């Protein structure tokens, strides 16, 4: 077993991360352009180095052990940071050598409220990569080959695609600051004096949140339903009521003071946002560059954003999580 200050073999770490992400030594081998035998050898080397099993070998693929899952939690962001750091040291010349087209298909709400505000950073680094963005709420398996990378809520299954977690979907009540001046919200019961905003496919989410908050069956002044999540959030910005906002989608609004989260708990958890990539595009340099960039971007909040708890530390008595109904038409 290794000493406390000895670094693990980097090639074995890369093999482990790829195998854990793909759930298969064969899939990892394709990503790293080696044989599956070489992946297995590196995994055994790492397991011997650590002294613990990392995978359960199964008839179809592999599954992480508890120790393997713990290791992956630390390894994935570490590899992303290493990629980012070495990319900066290599300078802009290497990034400019990457060229091509990346077709990104995303949910409309993510395009409008998350991706577009960050995309200039990618274009500054990879000026020769053309990004084409399209939006739809359809399952990507029905989009066919009209995309290279997609962003969806929840894991999508289908031939020729793979998923990896982009970021969690955490939700809290959110509204424009001005509507709290005359009708402050200090507990869940105070929401009865407000209009609650819904998108078409998330009407049950408020009921779940009230149940978790200890106020089941609460009846507000009125309900206002809108077609899409981005309309629901814009209605909140415009002071039309209070929405259950997905925190990744309202970072910029919170940072700018357009929205506030009056209550810090409970958080409602929906399916994590997933990055979906076509298998036949994994080796393309432009696709690899975009994947690395967007995974790193998802871990870096926009500058100046305050967490709801810091804005209102007295709100709530602990963070209880519950899952909302699936949202697919965003």
ABEGO torsion letter per residue (X at the ends): XBBAABBBBAAAAAAAAAAAAAGBAAAAAAAAGBBAAAAAAAAAAAAAAAGBBABBBBABEBBBBAAAAAAAAAAAAAAAAAAAAAAAAAEAAAAAABBEBBBBBBBAAAAAAAAAAAAAAAAAABAABBBBBBBBABBAAAAEAABABBBBBEBBBEBGBBBBBABBBBBBBBBBAAAAAABBBABAAAAAABBBBBBAAAAAAAAAAAAAAGBBGBBBABBBBBABAAAAAAAAAAGAEBBBBBAAAAAAAAAAGABBBABAOBBBBBBBBBBBBBAAAAABAAAAAAAAAAAAAAABBBBGBBBAAAABAABEAEBBBBBBBBBABX
